[in-house]
Amino acid sequence: MRQKYTITIADIEMNVISEESPEAVEALVGIVDRKMREICAASRSCSKTEAALLCALDYCSERIKIQRKLKALEAKLSMTEATLEEVLMENEELKQG
């Protein structure tokens, strides 16, 4: 069920609507808040808008890396399943032979 939340990230308060639980929203807000504060602390001249964009870029970059890893794992799984099927068929043939 969609629910309205008032969140604060890097001292910026806003309202969001989410289907996530309050705990999930709180966890996400904590992660983003910490990341933005790290970025701002690393560069005093970085505005909150720039920090938000850098934070978004960082998370998008991580997502792309994870998607690539997932595709590679899915390909390996598919090959492993095919090999297993071949081994099971050979095993069945040997049992019958």
C-alpha positions, 0 to 999 in steps of 0.5 A: 500500500502506498504511504506518504513519508516525510524524510530528511537527507543531508538536512533537506526535508521532503515528502515521498510516496512509497510502497515500501515499509517504514523500516525499508524507507528509513534504511534507504534514507540512511544510506543516501544521507550517509553517502551525501554527507561523505561526498560533502565532507570530502569536498567543501565546495560541493553543493548539496545538489552536486552531492545528490547528483554524484550520489545518484551517479555512484549508485547507478554505476553500482547498479550497472556493475551488479547487472553485468555480474548477474548476467554473467552468473545467469550465463554460467548457471545456464551452462552448468544446467546444460552440462548437468543435463548432459551428465544425467542423460549419460548416466541414464544411458550407462544404467540402461546399457 
